Amino acid sequence: MNNDYLALILMLLAILLFLASFLMMNCASKIVKDIDERNKLIDNLLDKRSKLLDEKEKILNDSEEHK
């Protein structure tokens, strides 16, 4: 009788561990997606910044040539 309860408890623990690992993987994938989205936004901002700096340099060079 005690062995039956022990086996039942161990099976329930195994199921709970499986469910917990599944939930953790689900949360981790959401976190990775959020990080990827933020990285894309940062890349876009850096590209825009680079373009603006290039434009600024062109304008400064043009203004120096006209002097």
N, CA, C, O and CB atoms as a CASP TS submission, in Angstrom:
PFRMAT TS
TARGET T0000
AUTHOR 0000-0000-0000
METHOD Language model
MODEL 1
PARENT N/A
ATOM      1  N   MET     1       0.821  -1.194   0.000  1.00  0.00           N
ATOM      2  CA  MET     1       0.000   0.000   0.000  1.00  0.00           C
ATOM      3  C   MET     1       0.865   1.257   0.000  1.00  0.00           C
ATOM      4  O   MET     1       0.596   2.203  -0.740  1.00  0.00           O
ATOM      5  CB  MET     1      -0.934  -0.002   1.203  1.00  0.00           C
ATOM      6  N   ASN     2       1.890   1.262   0.822  1.00  0.00           N
ATOM      7  CA  ASN     2       2.765   2.437   0.865  1.00  0.00           C
ATOM      8  C   ASN     2       3.498   2.633  -0.454  1.00  0.00           C
ATOM      9  O   ASN     2       3.719   3.762  -0.895  1.00  0.00           O
ATOM     10  CB  ASN     2       3.774   2.307   2.004  1.00  0.00           C
ATOM     11  N   ASN     3       3.875   1.513  -1.083  1.00  0.00           N
ATOM     12  CA  ASN     3       4.562   1.613  -2.373  1.00  0.00           C
ATOM     13  C   ASN     3       3.659   2.209  -3.449  1.00  0.00           C
ATOM     14  O   ASN     3       4.123   2.934  -4.330  1.00  0.00           O
ATOM     15  CB  ASN     3       5.055   0.238  -2.815  1.00  0.00           C
ATOM     16  N   ASP     4       2.354   1.895  -3.371  1.00  0.00           N
ATOM     17  CA  ASP     4       1.413   2.447  -4.351  1.00  0.00           C
ATOM     18  C   ASP     4       1.316   3.965  -4.200  1.00  0.00           C
ATOM     19  O   ASP     4       1.315   4.692  -5.193  1.00  0.00           O
ATOM     20  CB  ASP     4       0.015   1.802  -4.189  1.00  0.00           C
ATOM     21  N   TYR     5       1.234   4.438  -2.956  1.00  0.00           N
ATOM     22  CA  TYR     5       1.156   5.876  -2.732  1.00  0.00           C
ATOM     23  C   TYR     5       2.456   6.565  -3.152  1.00  0.00           C
ATOM     24  O   TYR     5       2.437   7.654  -3.725  1.00  0.00           O
ATOM     25  CB  TYR     5       0.850   6.170  -1.257  1.00  0.00           C
ATOM     26  N   LEU     6       3.547   5.934  -2.866  1.00  0.00           N
ATOM     27  CA  LEU     6       4.841   6.501  -3.257  1.00  0.00           C
ATOM     28  C   LEU     6       4.949   6.589  -4.769  1.00  0.00           C
ATOM     29  O   LEU     6       5.425   7.594  -5.296  1.00  0.00           O
ATOM     30  CB  LEU     6       5.998   5.659  -2.693  1.00  0.00           C
ATOM     31  N   ALA     7       4.519   5.561  -5.471  1.00  0.00           N
ATOM     32  CA  ALA     7       4.551   5.573  -6.933  1.00  0.00           C
ATOM     33  C   ALA     7       3.618   6.651  -7.480  1.00  0.00           C
ATOM     34  O   ALA     7       3.965   7.347  -8.435  1.00  0.00           O
ATOM     35  CB  ALA     7       4.159   4.191  -7.495  1.00  0.00           C
ATOM     36  N   LEU     8       2.441   6.792  -6.883  1.00  0.00           N
ATOM     37  CA  LEU     8       1.495   7.821  -7.314  1.00  0.00           C
ATOM     38  C   LEU     8       2.070   9.216  -7.087  1.00  0.00           C
ATOM     39  O   LEU     8       1.957  10.083  -7.954  1.00  0.00           O
ATOM     40  CB  LEU     8       0.160   7.671  -6.567  1.00  0.00           C
ATOM     41  N   ILE     9       2.675   9.432  -5.949  1.00  0.00           N
ATOM     42  CA  ILE     9       3.270  10.737  -5.642  1.00  0.00           C
ATOM     43  C   ILE     9       4.420  11.030  -6.606  1.00  0.00           C
ATOM     44  O   ILE     9       4.553  12.157  -7.083  1.00  0.00           O
ATOM     45  CB  ILE     9       3.772  10.780  -4.173  1.00  0.00           C
ATOM     46  N   LEU    10       5.235  10.045  -6.892  1.00  0.00           N
ATOM     47  CA  LEU    10       6.339  10.252  -7.829  1.00  0.00           C
ATOM     48  C   LEU    10       5.827  10.558  -9.239  1.00  0.00           C
ATOM     49  O   LEU    10       6.397  11.395  -9.939  1.00  0.00           O
ATOM     50  CB  LEU    10       7.245   9.017  -7.857  1.00  0.00           C
ATOM     51  N   MET    11       4.763   9.888  -9.651  1.00  0.00           N
ATOM     52  CA  MET    11       4.199  10.180 -10.977  1.00  0.00           C
ATOM     53  C   MET    11       3.619  11.590 -11.019  1.00  0.00           C
ATOM     54  O   MET    11       3.789  12.303 -12.008  1.00  0.00           O
ATOM     55  CB  MET    11       3.111   9.148 -11.342  1.00  0.00           C
ATOM     56  N   LEU    12       2.945  11.987  -9.966  1.00  0.00           N
ATOM     57  CA  LEU    12       2.401  13.344  -9.919  1.00  0.00           C
ATOM     58  C   LEU    12       3.518  14.385  -9.935  1.00  0.00           C
ATOM     59  O   LEU    12       3.394  15.423 -10.585  1.00  0.00           O
ATOM     60  CB  LEU    12       1.530  13.526  -8.670  1.00  0.00           C
ATOM     61  N   LEU    13       4.594  14.110  -9.230  1.00  0.00           N
ATOM     62  CA  LEU    13       5.737  15.021  -9.247  1.00  0.00           C
ATOM     63  C   LEU    13       6.354  15.120 -10.634  1.00  0.00           C
ATOM     64  O   LEU    13       6.744  16.201 -11.075  1.00  0.00           O
ATOM     65  CB  LEU    13       6.789  14.567  -8.244  1.00  0.00           C
ATOM     66  N   ALA    14       6.439  13.979 -11.320  1.00  0.00           N
ATOM     67  CA  ALA    14       6.987  13.982 -12.672  1.00  0.00           C
ATOM     68  C   ALA    14       6.110  14.813 -13.603  1.00  0.00           C
ATOM     69  O   ALA    14       6.621  15.568 -14.430  1.00  0.00           O
ATOM     70  CB  ALA    14       7.119  12.545 -13.205  1.00  0.00           C
ATOM     71  N   ILE    15       4.794  14.676 -13.470  1.00  0.00           N
ATOM     72  CA  ILE    15       3.876  15.462 -14.303  1.00  0.00           C
ATOM     73  C   ILE    15       4.011  16.947 -13.979  1.00  0.00           C
ATOM     74  O   ILE    15       4.040  17.780 -14.884  1.00  0.00           O
ATOM     75  CB  ILE    15       2.412  14.998 -14.095  1.00  0.00           C
ATOM     76  N   LEU    16       4.093  17.275 -12.711  1.00  0.00           N
ATOM     77  CA  LEU    16       4.237  18.685 -12.327  1.00  0.00           C
ATOM     78  C   LEU    16       5.546  19.273 -12.839  1.00  0.00           C
ATOM     79  O   LEU    16       5.581  20.416 -13.295  1.00  0.00           O
ATOM     80  CB  LEU    16       4.165  18.831 -10.806  1.00  0.00           C
ATOM     81  N   LEU    17       6.613  18.499 -12.765  1.00  0.00           N
ATOM     82  CA  LEU    17       7.897  18.977 -13.294  1.00  0.00           C
ATOM     83  C   LEU    17       7.827  19.199 -14.798  1.00  0.00           C
ATOM     84  O   LEU    17       8.380  20.171 -15.312  1.00  0.00           O
ATOM     85  CB  LEU    17       9.014  17.981 -12.968  1.00  0.00           C
ATOM     86  N   PHE    18       7.148  18.301 -15.503  1.00  0.00           N
ATOM     87  CA  PHE    18       6.987  18.452 -16.946  1.00  0.00           C
ATOM     88  C   PHE    18       6.211  19.722 -17.265  1.00  0.00           C
ATOM     89  O   PHE    18       6.600  20.489 -18.146  1.00  0.00           O
ATOM     90  CB  PHE    18       6.276  17.230 -17.541  1.00  0.00           C
ATOM     91  N   LEU    19       5.114  19.942 -16.549  1.00  0.00           N
ATOM     92  CA  LEU    19       4.308  21.140 -16.784  1.00  0.00           C
ATOM     93  C   LEU    19       5.096  22.408 -16.461  1.00  0.00           C
ATOM     94  O   LEU    19       5.023  23.397 -17.191  1.00  0.00           O
ATOM     95  CB  LEU    19       3.024  21.092 -15.946  1.00  0.00           C
ATOM     96  N   ALA    20       5.844  22.372 -15.371  1.00  0.00           N
ATOM     97  CA  ALA    20       6.645  23.539 -15.003  1.00  0.00           C
ATOM     98  C   ALA    20       7.706  23.827 -16.059  1.00  0.00           C
ATOM     99  O   ALA    20       7.935  24.986 -16.406  1.00  0.00           O
ATOM    100  CB  ALA    20       7.306  23.327 -13.637  1.00  0.00           C
ATOM    101  N   SER    21       8.356  22.786 -16.570  1.00  0.00           N
ATOM    102  CA  SER    21       9.367  23.006 -17.600  1.00  0.00           C
ATOM    103  C   SER    21       8.734  23.537 -18.881  1.00  0.00           C
ATOM    104  O   SER    21       9.327  24.379 -19.556  1.00  0.00           O
ATOM    105  CB  SER    21      10.130  21.709 -17.888  1.00  0.00           C
ATOM    106  N   PHE    22       7.548  23.064 -19.223  1.00  0.00           N
ATOM    107  CA  PHE    22       6.847  23.563 -20.407  1.00  0.00           C
ATOM    108  C   PHE    22       6.514  25.045 -20.251  1.00  0.00           C
ATOM    109  O   PHE    22       6.709  25.830 -21.179  1.00  0.00           O
ATOM    110  CB  PHE    22       5.561  22.750 -20.656  1.00  0.00           C
ATOM    111  N   LEU    23       6.012  25.425 -19.081  1.00  0.00           N
ATOM    112  CA  LEU    23       5.681  26.836 -18.835  1.00  0.00           C
ATOM    113  C   LEU    23       6.934  27.707 -18.861  1.00  0.00           C
ATOM    114  O   LEU    23       6.900  28.826 -19.373  1.00  0.00           O
ATOM    115  CB  LEU    23       4.963  26.991 -17.484  1.00  0.00           C
ATOM    116  N   MET    24       8.027  27.206 -18.318  1.00  0.00           N
ATOM    117  CA  MET    24       9.272  27.975 -18.325  1.00  0.00           C
ATOM    118  C   MET    24       9.779  28.168 -19.745  1.00  0.00           C
ATOM    119  O   MET    24      10.271  29.245 -20.080  1.00  0.00           O
ATOM    120  CB  MET    24      10.340  27.279 -17.475  1.00  0.00           C
ATOM    121  N   MET    25       9.669  27.148 -20.583  1.00  0.00           N
ATOM    122  CA  MET    25      10.100  27.275 -21.973  1.00  0.00           C
ATOM    123  C   MET    25       9.225  28.270 -22.718  1.00  0.00           C
ATOM    124  O   MET    25       9.718  29.036 -23.547  1.00  0.00           O
ATOM    125  CB  MET    25      10.067  25.912 -22.675  1.00  0.00           C
ATOM    126  N   ASN    26       7.934  28.263 -22.428  1.00  0.00           N
ATOM    127  CA  ASN    26       7.013  29.196 -23.062  1.00  0.00           C
ATOM    128  C   ASN    26       7.371  30.632 -22.680  1.00  0.00           C
ATOM    129  O   ASN    26       7.409  31.512 -23.540  1.00  0.00           O
ATOM    130  CB  ASN    26       5.558  28.876 -22.663  1.00  0.00           C
ATOM    131  N   CYS    27       7.633  30.868 -21.402  1.00  0.00           N
ATOM    132  CA  CYS    27       8.024  32.206 -20.948  1.00  0.00           C
ATOM    133  C   CYS    27       9.364  32.609 -21.549  1.00  0.00           C
ATOM    134  O   CYS    27       9.552  33.764 -21.933  1.00  0.00           O
ATOM    135  CB  CYS    27       8.098  32.256 -19.413  1.00  0.00           C
ATOM    136  N   ALA    28      10.279  31.680 -21.631  1.00  0.00           N
ATOM    137  CA  ALA    28      11.595  31.994 -22.192  1.00  0.00           C
ATOM    138  C   ALA    28      11.480  32.371 -23.664  1.00  0.00           C
ATOM    139  O   ALA    28      12.181  33.272 -24.124  1.00  0.00           O
ATOM    140  CB  ALA    28      12.551  30.802 -22.024  1.00  0.00           C
ATOM    141  N   SER    29      10.615  31.703 -24.404  1.00  0.00           N
ATOM    142  CA  SER    29      10.467  32.044 -25.826  1.00  0.00           C
ATOM    143  C   SER    29       9.865  33.431 -25.984  1.00  0.00           C
ATOM    144  O   SER    29      10.228  34.161 -26.906  1.00  0.00           O
ATOM    145  CB  SER    29       9.591  31.001 -26.549  1.00  0.00           C
ATOM    146  N   LYS    30       8.947  33.806 -25.096  1.00  0.00           N
ATOM    147  CA  LYS    30       8.386  35.163 -25.147  1.00  0.00           C
ATOM    148  C   LYS    30       9.462  36.201 -24.846  1.00  0.00           C
ATOM    149  O   LYS    30       9.510  37.255 -25.481  1.00  0.00           O
ATOM    150  CB  LYS    30       7.217  35.306 -24.151  1.00  0.00           C
ATOM    151  N   ILE    31      10.307  35.908 -23.894  1.00  0.00           N
ATOM    152  CA  ILE    31      11.384  36.834 -23.551  1.00  0.00           C
ATOM    153  C   ILE    31      12.338  36.994 -24.726  1.00  0.00           C
ATOM    154  O   ILE    31      12.776  38.104 -25.027  1.00  0.00           O
ATOM    155  CB  ILE    31      12.145  36.345 -22.307  1.00  0.00           C
ATOM    156  N   VAL    32      12.660  35.890 -25.387  1.00  0.00           N
ATOM    157  CA  VAL    32      13.560  35.945 -26.546  1.00  0.00           C
ATOM    158  C   VAL    32      12.926  36.763 -27.672  1.00  0.00           C
ATOM    159  O   VAL    32      13.616  37.538 -28.335  1.00  0.00           O
ATOM    160  CB  VAL    32      13.898  34.516 -27.046  1.00  0.00           C
ATOM    161  N   LYS    33      11.634  36.600 -27.889  1.00  0.00           N
ATOM    162  CA  LYS    33      10.947  37.387 -28.925  1.00  0.00           C
ATOM    163  C   LYS    33      11.001  38.872 -28.584  1.00  0.00           C
ATOM    164  O   LYS    33      11.254  39.702 -29.457  1.00  0.00           O
ATOM    165  CB  LYS    33       9.475  36.927 -29.078  1.00  0.00           C
ATOM    166  N   ASP    34      10.764  39.209 -27.318  1.00  0.00           N
ATOM    167  CA  ASP    34      10.829  40.610 -26.908  1.00  0.00           C
ATOM    168  C   ASP    34      12.227  41.187 -27.119  1.00  0.00           C
ATOM    169  O   ASP    34      12.375  42.319 -27.579  1.00  0.00           O
ATOM    170  CB  ASP    34      10.419  40.753 -25.441  1.00  0.00           C
ATOM    171  N   ILE    35      13.233  40.416 -26.787  1.00  0.00           N
ATOM    172  CA  ILE    35      14.617  40.879 -26.970  1.00  0.00           C
ATOM    173  C   ILE    35      14.915  41.075 -28.447  1.00  0.00           C
ATOM    174  O   ILE    35      15.568  42.049 -28.824  1.00  0.00           O
ATOM    175  CB  ILE    35      15.619  39.877 -26.353  1.00  0.00           C
ATOM    176  N   ASP    36      14.444  40.162 -29.287  1.00  0.00           N
ATOM    177  CA  ASP    36      14.656  40.303 -30.737  1.00  0.00           C
ATOM    178  C   ASP    36      13.989  41.572 -31.268  1.00  0.00           C
ATOM    179  O   ASP    36      14.571  42.290 -32.080  1.00  0.00           O
ATOM    180  CB  ASP    36      14.108  39.068 -31.485  1.00  0.00           C
ATOM    181  N   GLU    37      12.760  41.846 -30.803  1.00  0.00           N
ATOM    182  CA  GLU    37      12.064  43.055 -31.245  1.00  0.00           C
ATOM    183  C   GLU    37      12.822  44.307 -30.806  1.00  0.00           C
ATOM    184  O   GLU    37      12.957  45.255 -31.579  1.00  0.00           O
ATOM    185  CB  GLU    37      10.628  43.081 -30.691  1.00  0.00           C
ATOM    186  N   ARG    38      13.310  44.313 -29.583  1.00  0.00           N
ATOM    187  CA  ARG    38      14.066  45.472 -29.091  1.00  0.00           C
ATOM    188  C   ARG    38      15.357  45.642 -29.872  1.00  0.00           C
ATOM    189  O   ARG    38      15.755  46.767 -30.175  1.00  0.00           O
ATOM    190  CB  ARG    38      14.374  45.325 -27.593  1.00  0.00           C
ATOM    191  N   ASN    39      16.014  44.537 -30.201  1.00  0.00           N
ATOM    192  CA  ASN    39      17.246  44.621 -30.984  1.00  0.00           C
ATOM    193  C   ASN    39      16.978  45.189 -32.373  1.00  0.00           C
ATOM    194  O   ASN    39      17.779  45.967 -32.894  1.00  0.00           O
ATOM    195  CB  ASN    39      17.899  43.243 -31.098  1.00  0.00           C
ATOM    196  N   LYS    40      15.849  44.801 -32.977  1.00  0.00           N
ATOM    197  CA  LYS    40      15.495  45.346 -34.291  1.00  0.00           C
ATOM    198  C   LYS    40      15.259  46.854 -34.193  1.00  0.00           C
ATOM    199  O   LYS    40      15.703  47.618 -35.050  1.00  0.00           O
ATOM    200  CB  LYS    40      14.236  44.638 -34.853  1.00  0.00           C
ATOM    201  N   LEU    41      14.553  47.273 -33.137  1.00  0.00           N
ATOM    202  CA  LEU    41      14.309  48.706 -32.960  1.00  0.00           C
ATOM    203  C   LEU    41      15.613  49.472 -32.763  1.00  0.00           C
ATOM    204  O   LEU    41      15.797  50.557 -33.315  1.00  0.00           O
ATOM    205  CB  LEU    41      13.381  48.944 -31.769  1.00  0.00           C
ATOM    206  N   ILE    42      16.502  48.903 -31.982  1.00  0.00           N
ATOM    207  CA  ILE    42      17.800  49.550 -31.755  1.00  0.00           C
ATOM    208  C   ILE    42      18.585  49.630 -33.050  1.00  0.00           C
ATOM    209  O   ILE    42      19.204  50.655 -33.332  1.00  0.00           O
ATOM    210  CB  ILE    42      18.611  48.791 -30.691  1.00  0.00           C
ATOM    211  N   ASP    43      18.571  48.570 -33.839  1.00  0.00           N
ATOM    212  CA  ASP    43      19.266  48.586 -35.130  1.00  0.00           C
ATOM    213  C   ASP    43      18.698  49.666 -36.043  1.00  0.00           C
ATOM    214  O   ASP    43      19.444  50.384 -36.710  1.00  0.00           O
ATOM    215  CB  ASP    43      19.164  47.213 -35.814  1.00  0.00           C
ATOM    216  N   ASN    44      17.363  49.777 -36.067  1.00  0.00           N
ATOM    217  CA  ASN    44      16.741  50.818 -36.892  1.00  0.00           C
ATOM    218  C   ASN    44      17.155  52.205 -36.430  1.00  0.00           C
ATOM    219  O   ASN    44      17.461  53.070 -37.251  1.00  0.00           O
ATOM    220  CB  ASN    44      15.217  50.691 -36.856  1.00  0.00           C
ATOM    221  N   LEU    45      17.167  52.418 -35.131  1.00  0.00           N
ATOM    222  CA  LEU    45      17.562  53.725 -34.604  1.00  0.00           C
ATOM    223  C   LEU    45      19.023  54.032 -34.916  1.00  0.00           C
ATOM    224  O   LEU    45      19.363  55.169 -35.244  1.00  0.00           O
ATOM    225  CB  LEU    45      17.329  53.781 -33.095  1.00  0.00           C
ATOM    226  N   LEU    46      19.879  53.032 -34.816  1.00  0.00           N
ATOM    227  CA  LEU    46      21.288  53.246 -35.133  1.00  0.00           C
ATOM    228  C   LEU    46      21.477  53.553 -36.613  1.00  0.00           C
ATOM    229  O   LEU    46      22.315  54.379 -36.973  1.00  0.00           O
ATOM    230  CB  LEU    46      22.114  52.021 -34.742  1.00  0.00           C
ATOM    231  N   ASP    47      20.704  52.893 -37.472  1.00  0.00           N
ATOM    232  CA  ASP    47      20.772  53.187 -38.904  1.00  0.00           C
ATOM    233  C   ASP    47      20.340  54.622 -39.191  1.00  0.00           C
ATOM    234  O   ASP    47      20.984  55.334 -39.961  1.00  0.00           O
ATOM    235  CB  ASP    47      19.897  52.206 -39.693  1.00  0.00           C
ATOM    236  N   LYS    48      19.242  55.036 -38.560  1.00  0.00           N
ATOM    237  CA  LYS    48      18.770  56.418 -38.753  1.00  0.00           C
ATOM    238  C   LYS    48      19.798  57.415 -38.247  1.00  0.00           C
ATOM    239  O   LYS    48      20.041  58.444 -38.878  1.00  0.00           O
ATOM    240  CB  LYS    48      17.426  56.640 -38.034  1.00  0.00           C
ATOM    241  N   ARG    49      20.398  57.107 -37.109  1.00  0.00           N
ATOM    242  CA  ARG    49      21.419  57.997 -36.544  1.00  0.00           C
ATOM    243  C   ARG    49      22.609  58.109 -37.492  1.00  0.00           C
ATOM    244  O   ARG    49      23.139  59.199 -37.707  1.00  0.00           O
ATOM    245  CB  ARG    49      21.883  57.487 -35.160  1.00  0.00           C
ATOM    246  N   SER    50      23.024  56.980 -38.055  1.00  0.00           N
ATOM    247  CA  SER    50      24.141  56.983 -38.986  1.00  0.00           C
ATOM    248  C   SER    50      23.816  57.831 -40.216  1.00  0.00           C
ATOM    249  O   SER    50      24.652  58.608 -40.677  1.00  0.00           O
ATOM    250  CB  SER    50      24.492  55.548 -39.403  1.00  0.00           C
ATOM    251  N   LYS    51      22.603  57.680 -40.744  1.00  0.00           N
ATOM    252  CA  LYS    51      22.202  58.477 -41.908  1.00  0.00           C
ATOM    253  C   LYS    51      22.188  59.961 -41.578  1.00  0.00           C
ATOM    254  O   LYS    51      22.630  60.788 -42.376  1.00  0.00           O
ATOM    255  CB  LYS    51      20.822  58.040 -42.406  1.00  0.00           C
ATOM    256  N   LEU    52      21.678  60.295 -40.397  1.00  0.00           N
ATOM    257  CA  LEU    52      21.637  61.706 -40.005  1.00  0.00           C
ATOM    258  C   LEU    52      23.044  62.277 -39.824  1.00  0.00           C
ATOM    259  O   LEU    52      23.307  63.423 -40.190  1.00  0.00           O
ATOM    260  CB  LEU    52      20.835  61.873 -38.711  1.00  0.00           C
ATOM    261  N   LEU    53      23.928  61.485 -39.267  1.00  0.00           N
ATOM    262  CA  LEU    53      25.315  61.955 -39.104  1.00  0.00           C
ATOM    263  C   LEU    53      25.987  62.139 -40.460  1.00  0.00           C
ATOM    264  O   LEU    53      26.762  63.076 -40.651  1.00  0.00           O
ATOM    265  CB  LEU    53      26.128  60.963 -38.242  1.00  0.00           C
ATOM    266  N   ASP    54      25.691  61.246 -41.398  1.00  0.00           N
ATOM    267  CA  ASP    54      26.236  61.403 -42.756  1.00  0.00           C
ATOM    268  C   ASP    54      25.702  62.671 -43.412  1.00  0.00           C
ATOM    269  O   ASP    54      26.448  63.408 -44.057  1.00  0.00           O
ATOM    270  CB  ASP    54      25.892  60.177 -43.624  1.00  0.00           C
ATOM    271  N   GLU    55      24.405  62.918 -43.242  1.00  0.00           N
ATOM    272  CA  GLU    55      23.814  64.134 -43.796  1.00  0.00           C
ATOM    273  C   GLU    55      24.441  65.378 -43.177  1.00  0.00           C
ATOM    274  O   GLU    55      24.748  66.348 -43.870  1.00  0.00           O
ATOM    275  CB  GLU    55      22.299  64.142 -43.573  1.00  0.00           C
ATOM    276  N   LYS    56      24.623  65.332 -41.870  1.00  0.00           N
ATOM    277  CA  LYS    56      25.223  66.468 -41.168  1.00  0.00           C
ATOM    278  C   LYS    56      26.629  66.738 -41.707  1.00  0.00           C
ATOM    279  O   LYS    56      27.001  67.889 -41.937  1.00  0.00           O
ATOM    280  CB  LYS    56      25.272  66.204 -39.641  1.00  0.00           C
ATOM    281  N   GLU    57      27.398  65.683 -41.905  1.00  0.00           N
ATOM    282  CA  GLU    57      28.762  65.839 -42.412  1.00  0.00           C
ATOM    283  C   GLU    57      28.756  66.415 -43.828  1.00  0.00           C
ATOM    284  O   GLU    57      29.583  67.263 -44.161  1.00  0.00           O
ATOM    285  CB  GLU    57      29.499  64.487 -42.393  1.00  0.00           C
ATOM    286  N   LYS    58      27.817  65.949 -44.662  1.00  0.00           N
ATOM    287  CA  LYS    58      27.714  66.492 -46.016  1.00  0.00           C
ATOM    288  C   LYS    58      27.394  67.982 -45.978  1.00  0.00           C
ATOM    289  O   LYS    58      27.988  68.773 -46.712  1.00  0.00           O
ATOM    290  CB  LYS    58      26.640  65.741 -46.818  1.00  0.00           C
ATOM    291  N   ILE    59      26.462  68.355 -45.125  1.00  0.00           N
ATOM    292  CA  ILE    59      26.065  69.764 -45.017  1.00  0.00           C
ATOM    293  C   ILE    59      27.237  70.606 -44.540  1.00  0.00           C
ATOM    294  O   ILE    59      27.479  71.695 -45.060  1.00  0.00           O
ATOM    295  CB  ILE    59      24.867  69.924 -44.057  1.00  0.00           C
ATOM    296  N   LEU    60      27.967  70.098 -43.543  1.00  0.00           N
ATOM    297  CA  LEU    60      29.125  70.844 -43.048  1.00  0.00           C
ATOM    298  C   LEU    60      30.193  70.979 -44.126  1.00  0.00           C
ATOM    299  O   LEU    60      30.800  72.040 -44.271  1.00  0.00           O
ATOM    300  CB  LEU    60      29.712  70.160 -41.812  1.00  0.00           C
ATOM    301  N   ASN    61      30.421  69.919 -44.876  1.00  0.00           N
ATOM    302  CA  ASN    61      31.411  69.969 -45.955  1.00  0.00           C
ATOM    303  C   ASN    61      30.982  70.951 -47.040  1.00  0.00           C
ATOM    304  O   ASN    61      31.803  71.701 -47.568  1.00  0.00           O
ATOM    305  CB  ASN    61      31.619  68.571 -46.560  1.00  0.00           C
ATOM    306  N   ASP    62      29.682  70.942 -47.369  1.00  0.00           N
ATOM    307  CA  ASP    62      29.175  71.879 -48.381  1.00  0.00           C
ATOM    308  C   ASP    62      29.302  73.321 -47.922  1.00  0.00           C
ATOM    309  O   ASP    62      29.651  74.206 -48.703  1.00  0.00           O
ATOM    310  CB  ASP    62      27.717  71.572 -48.709  1.00  0.00           C
ATOM    311  N   SER    63      29.014  73.548 -46.639  1.00  0.00           N
ATOM    312  CA  SER    63      29.109  74.922 -46.136  1.00  0.00           C
ATOM    313  C   SER    63      30.564  75.404 -46.090  1.00  0.00           C
ATOM    314  O   SER    63      30.831  76.589 -46.294  1.00  0.00           O
ATOM    315  CB  SER    63      28.480  75.018 -44.735  1.00  0.00           C
ATOM    316  N   GLU    64      31.493  74.499 -45.826  1.00  0.00           N
ATOM    317  CA  GLU    64      32.912  74.873 -45.811  1.00  0.00           C
ATOM    318  C   GLU    64      33.413  75.152 -47.231  1.00  0.00           C
ATOM    319  O   GLU    64      34.262  76.021 -47.430  1.00  0.00           O
ATOM    320  CB  GLU    64      33.759  73.754 -45.156  1.00  0.00           C
ATOM    321  N   GLU    65      32.893  74.423 -48.206  1.00  0.00           N
ATOM    322  CA  GLU    65      33.307  74.632 -49.595  1.00  0.00           C
ATOM    323  C   GLU    65      32.812  75.982 -50.125  1.00  0.00           C
ATOM    324  O   GLU    65      33.473  76.605 -50.956  1.00  0.00           O
ATOM    325  CB  GLU    65      32.782  73.493 -50.484  1.00  0.00           C
ATOM    326  N   HIS    66      31.658  76.428 -49.647  1.00  0.00           N
ATOM    327  CA  HIS    66      31.086  77.683 -50.119  1.00  0.00           C
ATOM    328  C   HIS    66      31.763  78.894 -49.489  1.00  0.00           C
ATOM    329  O   HIS    66      31.582  80.015 -49.965  1.00  0.00           O
ATOM    330  CB  HIS    66      29.601  77.718 -49.829  1.00  0.00           C
ATOM    331  N   LYS    67      32.524  78.695 -48.450  1.00  0.00           N
ATOM    332  CA  LYS    67      33.192  79.833 -47.787  1.00  0.00           C
ATOM    333  C   LYS    67      34.363  80.333 -48.563  1.00  0.00           C
ATOM    334  O   LYS    67      35.026  81.280 -48.140  1.00  0.00           O
ATOM    335  CB  LYS    67      33.646  79.455 -46.408  1.00  0.00           C
TER
END
